[in-house]
Amino acid sequence: MSIFTMGPSILFCPADRPDRYAKALNRADAVIIDLEDSVAPENRERAREALVDHPLDPARTMVRVNPVGTEDFAADLKALSSTEYTTIMLAKTEDPRDLAKVPGYGVVALCETALGILNSPSIAAASNVVALMWGAEDLVASLGGSSSRNEAGTYRDVALHARSRVLLAAGAHGKVAIDSVYLDIPDHEGLLAESIDAAASGFGAKASIHPGQMPIIRMAFTPTAEQVHRAQRILEAAQGANGVFTFESQMVDEPLLRQARATVALFDALHPAPRDNPEE
């Protein structure tokens, strides 16, 4: 099914801008070629043609398709059948039965309506779902609200609840959770704080809308040398311990050991060891 490789920084790219495809993939860990919100309805047919005519690496590219039941959804799938892409992002996923409409694809289920958020646990359980993402602005719009954030720039309670619910649903079923986009492009400080929180909470990636956000997201998701060194020392200390032990005045039990293993594993994944040169 899916050969998609997830990385922490994921960048949306409008499907009707093929001139940006390669640039986006060069800046991000993965790219979402978008056939939905970032493309005007009258441009979607041209966007599908561009999708077919300008292929990217399917291991680092997914395609956001329009919601199930729309005319655009059917047209999107027809265009996809002429590509090698194996992973799609399904806009406004609301029901587990939606996933049956896309056999053969790995699906990133985008839960961005009230119904989609409430059904996120059963959506996450679907066998072809590889990840879940939540969408703040569409969610608030589906509730009749006007903004997902308060005047301080932080999420309102309803958005935080949705964010947590999708994260928990993904984690309960062993799927990756992707944090929503940060719309204030110049606010690098706010993006960094939110990305650090996402990584620390258990999100595997954060989606974004601008190439300039890529280094900030990647920085937030990369453990610091100090964090990795401490995790390694905790794991070394655990080798000689029998059950719960104390490390630098902190009680360490199995949950903290799992966190330490995750820190080391994430660092290793983002900094793979160089391969041997067979010609040497």
C-alpha positions in Angstrom: 0.0 0.0 0.0 1.9 3.1 1.3 5.6 3.6 0.9 5.4 7.1 2.4 8.1 8.1 4.9 7.1 10.5 7.6 9.3 13.3 8.8 8.7 16.1 11.3 8.4 19.0 8.8 5.6 18.7 6.2 4.8 21.4 3.7 1.6 22.1 1.8 2.0 23.0 -1.8 -0.9 24.1 -4.1 -1.4 21.5 -6.8 -1.9 24.2 -9.4 1.7 25.5 -8.8 3.9 22.8 -10.3 6.7 25.4 -10.3 6.8 25.1 -6.6 6.8 21.3 -6.3 10.5 20.5 -6.4 11.3 23.6 -4.2 8.9 22.5 -1.6 10.2 18.9 -1.5 13.8 20.3 -1.2 12.9 22.4 1.9 10.6 19.9 3.7 10.8 16.3 5.0 7.6 15.6 3.1 5.2 17.5 0.9 1.4 17.6 0.6 0.4 18.4 -2.9 -3.0 20.0 -2.3 -6.0 19.6 -4.5 -8.4 21.0 -2.0 -8.4 24.4 -0.1 -5.4 26.0 -1.6 -6.8 25.6 -5.2 -9.7 27.6 -6.4 -12.5 25.4 -7.7 -12.1 26.7 -11.3 -8.4 25.7 -11.2 -8.8 22.2 -10.0 -8.8 20.4 -13.3 -5.6 22.2 -14.3 -4.2 21.3 -10.9 -4.9 17.6 -11.5 -3.2 17.8 -14.9 -0.1 19.3 -13.2 -0.2 16.6 -10.5 0.1 14.0 -13.3 2.6 15.8 -15.4 5.1 16.8 -12.7 5.8 13.7 -10.5 7.7 13.9 -7.3 9.2 11.1 -5.1 6.2 9.1 -3.9 8.1 8.2 -0.7 8.1 11.8 0.4 4.9 13.1 -1.2 1.2 12.8 -0.3 -1.8 14.3 -2.1 -4.6 16.0 -0.3 -7.9 15.1 -2.1 -11.3 16.7 -1.7 -13.9 15.2 0.7 -15.7 12.0 0.0 -18.9 12.4 -1.8 -17.9 15.5 -3.8 -17.5 15.7 -7.6 -13.9 16.8 -7.0 -13.2 13.7 -4.9 -14.0 11.4 -7.8 -12.0 13.5 -10.2 -9.0 13.6 -7.8 -9.0 9.8 -7.6 -9.1 9.4 -11.3 -6.1 11.7 -11.6 -4.2 9.8 -8.9 -4.7 6.6 -10.8 -2.3 8.0 -13.4 0.4 8.7 -10.8 2.7 6.6 -8.6 1.5 8.2 -5.4 0.4 5.8 -2.7 -0.5 8.1 0.2 -3.3 10.6 0.3 -4.6 13.1 2.8 -8.4 12.8 3.0 -9.9 16.2 3.6 -12.7 16.5 6.2 -12.6 12.8 7.2 -15.7 12.3 9.3 -16.7 8.6 9.3 -14.7 5.4 9.3 -16.8 4.4 6.2 -15.0 7.2 4.3 -11.8 5.2 4.4 -13.4 2.4 2.4 -13.8 4.8 -0.5 -10.0 4.9 -1.0 -8.8 1.3 -1.2 -5.2 0.8 -2.1 -4.0 4.0 -0.5 -2.4 4.8 2.8 -4.5 7.5 4.3 -3.7 10.5 6.4 -7.1 11.2 7.9 -7.6 15.0 8.3 -10.1 15.4 11.1 -11.3 19.0 10.8 -15.0 19.1 11.6 -16.9 18.4 14.8 -18.0 15.0 13.6 -14.5 14.1 12.4 -13.0 15.0 15.8 -15.6 13.0 17.7 -15.1 10.0 15.4 -11.3 10.2 15.4 -10.9 7.1 17.6 -12.8 4.9 15.1 -11.2 6.6 12.2 -7.7 5.9 13.6 -8.7 2.2 13.9 -9.1 1.8 10.1 -6.5 -0.4 8.6 -5.5 1.9 5.8 -5.0 4.9 8.0 -1.3 5.7 8.5 -1.7 9.0 10.4 -4.2 11.5 11.7 -4.1 15.2 11.4 -6.4 17.8 13.0 -7.4 21.1 11.4 -8.1 24.1 13.6 -9.7 26.6 11.3 -12.1 24.3 9.5 -13.1 22.8 12.9 -14.1 26.2 14.3 -15.8 27.2 11.1 -17.9 23.9 11.3 -19.0 25.0 14.8 -20.0 28.5 13.6 -17.1 30.2 15.3 -14.8 32.9 14.0 -11.3 32.0 15.2 -9.4 29.1 16.7 -7.1 31.3 18.7 -7.6 34.0 21.4 -6.0 37.5 21.4 -2.8 36.1 23.0 -2.3 33.8 19.9 -2.9 30.6 21.8 -5.6 28.0 21.0 -9.1 28.3 22.5 -10.2 25.5 24.7 -12.3 23.8 22.0 -9.3 23.7 19.7 -7.1 22.3 22.4 -9.7 19.6 23.1 -9.7 18.6 19.5 -6.0 18.6 19.3 -5.7 16.3 22.3 -8.5 14.0 21.1 -6.8 13.4 17.7 -3.4 12.9 19.4 -4.9 10.3 21.8 -6.9 8.6 19.0 -3.7 8.2 16.9 -1.7 7.0 19.8 -4.3 4.5 20.9 -4.0 2.8 17.5 -0.3 3.2 16.9 -0.7 5.8 14.2 1.3 9.0 13.7 -0.4 12.3 14.8 0.3 15.5 12.8 -0.2 18.8 14.4 -2.1 21.6 12.6 -0.5 24.5 10.7 0.6 27.8 12.2 -0.9 30.5 10.1 1.1 33.5 11.5 4.1 33.1 9.1 6.3 35.9 10.5 5.8 34.7 14.1 8.8 32.3 14.4 8.8 32.5 18.1 5.2 31.4 18.4 5.7 28.6 15.8 8.8 27.3 17.7 6.9 27.2 21.0 4.0 25.4 19.5 6.2 23.0 17.7 8.2 22.2 20.8 4.9 21.5 22.6 3.8 19.3 19.8 6.9 17.2 19.8 7.0 17.0 23.6 3.3 15.9 23.6 3.8 13.1 21.2 3.0 14.5 17.7 5.2 12.9 15.1 5.1 15.9 12.7 3.7 19.4 12.2 2.2 20.6 8.9 3.1 24.0 7.6 2.2 26.5 4.9 5.5 28.3 4.2 9.0 27.0 3.4 10.5 29.4 6.0 8.8 27.4 8.7 10.6 24.2 7.9 13.9 24.8 9.9 11.9 26.0 12.9 9.7 22.9 13.0 12.7 20.6 12.4 14.6 22.3 15.2 11.7 21.8 17.6 11.4 18.1 16.8 15.1 17.4 17.0 16.3 16.5 20.5 19.2 18.7 21.7 22.6 17.1 22.3 22.0 17.7 26.1 18.6 15.9 25.9 20.1 12.9 24.0 23.1 12.7 26.3 20.9 12.6 29.4 18.6 10.0 27.8 21.6 7.9 27.0 23.0 8.2 30.6 19.6 7.2 32.0 19.5 4.1 29.8 23.0 3.2 30.8 22.1 3.6 34.5 19.1 1.4 34.0 21.4 -1.5 33.0 22.6 -1.9 36.5 19.3 -1.2 38.2 16.6 -3.6 39.4 13.3 -1.9 38.9 12.7 1.8 39.9 15.9 3.8 40.6 17.1 7.3 41.2 19.0 9.3 38.6 20.2 12.8 39.4 17.6 13.2 42.1 14.8 12.0 39.8 12.8 8.8 40.2 13.1 6.7 37.0 10.6 4.0 36.2 9.5 2.3 32.9 7.5 5.3 31.5 10.6 7.5 31.9 12.8 4.8 30.3 10.4 4.7 27.3 10.7 8.5 27.0 14.5 8.2 27.0 14.4 5.4 24.4 12.1 7.6 22.2 14.5 10.6 22.5 17.5 8.5 21.4 15.5 6.8 18.6 14.2 10.1 17.3 17.7 11.6 17.2 19.0 8.5 15.4 16.2 8.7 12.9 16.9 12.4 12.1 20.7 11.8 12.1 21.2 8.5 10.3 24.7 7.1 10.4 26.6 7.5 7.1 26.6 4.5 4.8 29.8 2.8 4.0 31.1 3.5 0.5 31.4 0.2 -1.3 34.1 1.6 -3.5 36.5 2.3 -0.7 
